[in-house]
Amino acid sequence: MENQTIISYKNVEIELQGQIILTGIDFELKQGEFVYLIGKVGSGKSTFLKTIYGEVEIKQGEANVLGHDMQSIRQKDIPSLRRRLGIVFQDFQLLTDRTVYENLKFVLKATGWKNKMEIENRIQEVLTQVGMETKGYKMPNELSGGEQQRIVIARAILNRPDIILADEPTGNLDAETGRKIVELLKEICSQGSAIIMTTHNLNLLNEFPGKVYRCEQHRFNPMHNS
Ligand SMILES: Nc1ncnc2c1ncn2[C@@H]1O[C@H](COP(=O)(O)OP(=O)(O)OP(=O)(O)O)[C@@H](O)[C@H]1O
């Protein structure tokens, strides 16, 4: 099972509203791998990630994510795919009308957890893992940006995902806080989840090596960095 390929894209083309965003994409992710996507603003990084969780369709090429053929995946199979993904995106902020604890409980309940004790234990476990074990009672707006990002990561790992998609997880953070977030993602990765992270911060690539794809001129170019 080690090093099994969990995402495989071959010659994939992605369009939005009739415009080609990316073409000729070859991409592979193996279990437990850490991959960066870099590239200019608007080069298609987020759109690529959205194809992985079935938000953006794939029109051409072969794309397989965790055993699902993404060209022919049925709408009804998308929730079970998403349950195996942890999503850290600007579009998926914490719910502001409830505490951190309630935010996490909401996700567990929505994904089928029923036992109260198991729910409490899992929430405490993920909060501890992200160093936020004392913050469960806080409202999101009572936390700093870095703390909120830790809670978003805690939420993403609740169901022990095979893959975490992190779109600019350090984007709004100061350099030191951003580094701590990548350290946390690296730690989560070492425990078995593969991670795809987009970033504009190229310093991170030296500090925390991983496989790198550069998105440019509608293409994906693998680079060497480890
Ligand atoms: N819903 C949409 N409809 C049409 N075009 C879109 C849509 N969303 C994004 N685009 C276009 O797709 C291209 C790629 O956008 P995308 O957000 O994937 O880039 P990105 O590399 O993630 O940029 P950034 O670094 O700013 O996050 C851009 O030209 C953008 O204008």
PDBQT file of the ligand as one rigid body, heavy atoms in Angstrom, charges set to zero:
ROOT
HETATM    1  N1  LIG A 301     -15.729  31.004 -11.834  1.00  0.00    +0.000 N 
HETATM    2  C1  LIG A 301     -14.914  31.407 -12.803  1.00  0.00    +0.000 A 
HETATM    3  N2  LIG A 301     -15.370  31.661 -14.040  1.00  0.00    +0.000 NA
HETATM    4  C2  LIG A 301     -14.547  32.065 -15.030  1.00  0.00    +0.000 A 
HETATM    5  N3  LIG A 301     -13.227  32.219 -14.884  1.00  0.00    +0.000 NA
HETATM    6  C3  LIG A 301     -12.722  32.000 -13.685  1.00  0.00    +0.000 A 
HETATM    7  C4  LIG A 301     -13.523  31.591 -12.562  1.00  0.00    +0.000 A 
HETATM    8  N4  LIG A 301     -12.708  31.430 -11.487  1.00  0.00    +0.000 NA
HETATM    9  C5  LIG A 301     -11.471  31.740 -11.900  1.00  0.00    +0.000 A 
HETATM   10  N5  LIG A 301     -11.459  32.090 -13.205  1.00  0.00    +0.000 N 
HETATM   11  C6  LIG A 301     -10.288  32.452 -14.008  1.00  0.00    +0.000 C 
HETATM   12  O1  LIG A 301      -9.456  31.321 -14.064  1.00  0.00    +0.000 OA
HETATM   13  C7  LIG A 301      -8.083  31.700 -14.036  1.00  0.00    +0.000 C 
HETATM   14  C8  LIG A 301      -7.365  30.937 -12.952  1.00  0.00    +0.000 C 
HETATM   15  O2  LIG A 301      -7.823  31.356 -11.671  1.00  0.00    +0.000 OA
HETATM   16  P1  LIG A 301      -7.329  30.665 -10.351  1.00  0.00    +0.000 P 
HETATM   17  O3  LIG A 301      -8.112  31.254  -9.237  1.00  0.00    +0.000 OA
HETATM   18  O4  LIG A 301      -7.370  29.202 -10.527  1.00  0.00    +0.000 OA
HETATM   19  O5  LIG A 301      -5.815  31.145 -10.287  1.00  0.00    +0.000 OA
HETATM   20  P2  LIG A 301      -4.749  30.981  -9.119  1.00  0.00    +0.000 P 
HETATM   21  O6  LIG A 301      -3.492  30.511  -9.762  1.00  0.00    +0.000 OA
HETATM   22  O7  LIG A 301      -5.308  30.138  -8.036  1.00  0.00    +0.000 OA
HETATM   23  O8  LIG A 301      -4.578  32.477  -8.634  1.00  0.00    +0.000 OA
HETATM   24  P3  LIG A 301      -4.180  33.054  -7.190  1.00  0.00    +0.000 P 
HETATM   25  O9  LIG A 301      -2.715  32.869  -7.063  1.00  0.00    +0.000 OA
HETATM   26  O10 LIG A 301      -4.590  34.479  -7.293  1.00  0.00    +0.000 OA
HETATM   27  O11 LIG A 301      -5.007  32.316  -6.182  1.00  0.00    +0.000 OA
HETATM   28  C9  LIG A 301      -8.075  33.211 -13.840  1.00  0.00    +0.000 C 
HETATM   29  O12 LIG A 301      -7.839  33.782 -15.097  1.00  0.00    +0.000 OA
HETATM   30  C10 LIG A 301      -9.460  33.538 -13.361  1.00  0.00    +0.000 C 
HETATM   31  O13 LIG A 301      -9.850  34.802 -13.783  1.00  0.00    +0.000 OA
ENDROOT
TORSDOF 0
